[in-house]
Amino acid sequence: MATAARRNASAMKMVGALLALYRQNAGLTQKALGERFVVGEQQIASIEQGRRPLKSDLAEQLDELLDTKGALSVALSRMPEIDLIPLWAEEYLDCEREAIAISWYESLLVPGLLQTESYARAVYRSRIPVYSQDAIEAFVAARMARQDILQREIPPTTSFVIWEAALRDRLGGEETYFEQLQQLRRYARTPGISVQVMPLGRTSHAGLEGPFILLETPEHQRLAYSESQRGSTLVALPDEVGILTQKYAMLRTQALNTEDSGDLLDRILGEA
């Protein structure tokens, strides 16, 4: 895995160097190019330095603008696939560590920041194709370390909306299930952390397109993150972040309030 990661990092640097060359040949600064696509100077700089992967849709647009005859798209298609997802995730994790506010909608699992060690282990053991035991333990340790942000002297303001279906699954067995519910209940009582449950049986639901996370950086930039089966995306475009912000606001009105969510957790615990 380490060898693949190095190979992928080298490929990212190559794609970035190509972009820099074509941009300079076109007589454009990083700022001017970033403004053309509403992605900003910093994102262009990060791509050119190999610190941020170039997305396929942006590569196609850059090929057209810079008249590269498809060179960036072809180079991107030759990128090693194995570590594209971890690299995107790492970019998100950098933002998560510094965030001053986190809003998280989850429909499939207990959100990673609220998971117990046993529950996280069960999540990684469910993965297809399977991970090795060493890889599982490494992932679990990394996930537990992420939760340190909730213990900071000034932690981020966090809001979670969790579909009830995710709370009914018994990943890892009965003991793991009960332990996870207890931890959720403790977090629900923690100042600065809001836990709301989207109940089963609703006739409308603003989150049917899947889970997503909203972040606010110390510079008050708003970002959004979402994952799919084969990739993940960190979004900075204000219009796209705005749409997800509207969805999250609607989800909070559709979910049970924090007090009723706590009562539901108590009832589920009583049934466990």
N, C-alpha and C positions, 0 to 999 in steps of 0.2 A: 504493500500500500504506500509506503514511503517513497519507493522508486516511482510509482505511478504519479504520486503527487508532484515530485520533482519534474517529471516529464511534462505534466500538465502545466506547471508553472512556467517552464521554458517555452512551451507552445503559446501561452498567453503573452509572454514577452515578445515573441516573434510577431504575433498578430498586432500587438501594440506598436511595435517598431514599424510595421508596414503602414499602419494608420498614420503614424507621425510623418512618414516619408510622403505619402500621398497628400496629406493635409498641407505640408510645406510646399510641395510642388504646385498645389492649387493656390498658393499665396494666402492661405487662411491661418489665423491664429487659433489657439485652442478655444479662446473665448468666442470668437466669431463662429466657429464650427458648432460649439455647444449651443449657441443662441439659435442656430438654424433648426435644431431638433429639440429645443426646450429641455435639454438635459444638463446644461451648465458646464462651465469651464472645468470645474473640479472632476466631473465624471469623465470628460474627455482625457484629462491629464492622468487619471487613475488607469484608464484603459491603455493609454500609450505607455505607461510605466509597467504594465503587466500586473497591476495590483487588483484590477477589476476585470471580469470577463466581458467580452463584447457579445451582446445578444444578437441572435440571428436576424431579427427584424430590423434592428439598427444597422447591422452590417450591410443588409440589402440597400437600405436608404443611402448609406455612405458610399457604397459602390456606385450608385446612380449619380449622386452629387459630384463625387470626385472623379468620375469617369475611369474607374479602375478595371473595367471589363470583368467584374465579378471576382476580383482577386481576394478581397476580404472574406466574402462568403465561402469561397473555396477553401481558404486557409482555415476558417472556422470549422468547416465540415471535417477537416482532418485532425481536429483537436481530440485528444484522448477522452473518451466518454466517461470513464470510471470515476473521475473526481470532479466532474462539473457540479454535481449536487453539493458535495461538501464545501466547495469553494464559495458557492452562493450562500450556503448556510453560514460559513465563517464570516462573510461580510455582514450578514444580519446580526450575528452574535456580537460583533464589534459594536454595532449600533445599540443592541440591547443592553450591553454592559454600561453604556453611558446615558441611557435614556432617563428622562425625568418623569415620563408618563408612558404607561403601557396599557393598551386596551386590546383584549384577546377574546375572539369568538372561536369556540371549539365545539365540533359536533361529533367527533369520532372517539376522542380520548380525553382524559383529564389533561389540562394544559401542562406542558413540560415543567414550568416553574413551580407547579403545585404537586408534582408527582413524588411518591415515596420511592425509595431505592428499589424495593421489591416490585412495585408496579412498573417502574422504568425498565427493569430487567425483563419483565413479562412482555412489554412492548417490543423490545429488541429481539426477544426470542421468537416473536410472531412473524418476523420479517421473512419474506420469500424473495430471492434465494436466502438461505439461512446464513447468519454470521457465525464465525468461529467463536468459541467461548472467550478467548482473549479479546476479540473485537467487541463482544457484548460488554465485557467488564470495562473496557476503555470508554465506550459510549456512555455507560451508566455513570462512571466517575465524572465524565465531562458534564453530564446533565445535572448531577448533584452540585457540581461546582458553580453552575449557572445560578443556582438558587441563592448564592451569597448576596446577590444584588438586593434581595428582599430583607437582608439583615444589615444593610448599610446604615450608618448613623442617620442619614437622610435618604431613605429608600425612595424609589420612584412611586408615584401614585399609580396604582394598578387596579384595573377593572377586568373582570372575567365574566363572560356569558357562556354557559356550558349547556348544551342540549341534554335533557334528562336521559336520553338513550345512552349517552356516554357514561352516565353514573349507574346504569343498570347492568352493564357488562361486567363479568367477573374475571377479567384478565388476571392470570396468575393464581387463581383459586380463591377459596373463601377467606383464608387468613389475610392474603394480600388485599382482597377487596375490602374487608372490614377496616384494615389499617389505613387504606387510602381514603375511605369515607371519613374516618376520624380526623385525618390530617386536613382534609377539605374543610371540615367543620371548624377546626382550630383556625385555619386561615380566614374563614368567613367572619370570625370574631376579632381579627387583627385590625387595628386602626390603619387606615390608608389603603386597605385591600377590600375591594368590593367583589363579592361572589354572587352572581345571579344565575338561576336555573331557568332555561327555556323549557316549559313543561310539554310533555307529550299531549297529543289531542288537540293542538291548536288548528284553527281553520286558515290561518295565514302565518307566513314565516319569512322573514327578510334575509335569512342566511342559507337558503337552499343551494346556493352555488358553492358552498364549502367554507372551511375555516379560513380566518385571516387574522393578522395582528396589525395594530396601529401603534406607532412609536412617535414620541416627541423628543428631539435631541436637546442638549443644553443650549443650543443656538436657536431653539424654537422652530426648527425645521420639522415638518411632519412627513413621516414615511409610512409605507404599508408593505407588508410581507405576506406572501401566500405560497403554499406548496401544492404540488400535484403529484401524481404517481411517479413521474420521471423528471422532476425538476422543481425549482423554486424561483421566486421572483421578488426582488426588492424594488419597490416602486417609489419614485420621488416626484413624478409629474403631479403638480397640484390638482389638475382636473381628476386624475385617476384616484389619488388619495382622497379627494373630496367625495367621490362616489362611495368609497368604502366607509368614510366617516359618516355619511348619511345612513348607510346600511346599519352601522353599529348603533347609531342613535335610535333607529327604529327597533333594532333587536332589544335594546334596553327597555323600551316601552312595552314590548311584547313579552319579555321575560317576567318572571315573578320578581317583586322587589326584594331587597336584601333580607328583610325580616321573614317574609314568606318563604324565600329560598332556604334560609336557615331552618325553618320549621320542616320543610320538605326533606332536607338532609337528615334531620332528626328522625323523621318517619322512616326513611330508607334505612338508616342505621338500626332502628328498632326491628326492621324486617330482616336484617342481614344475619 
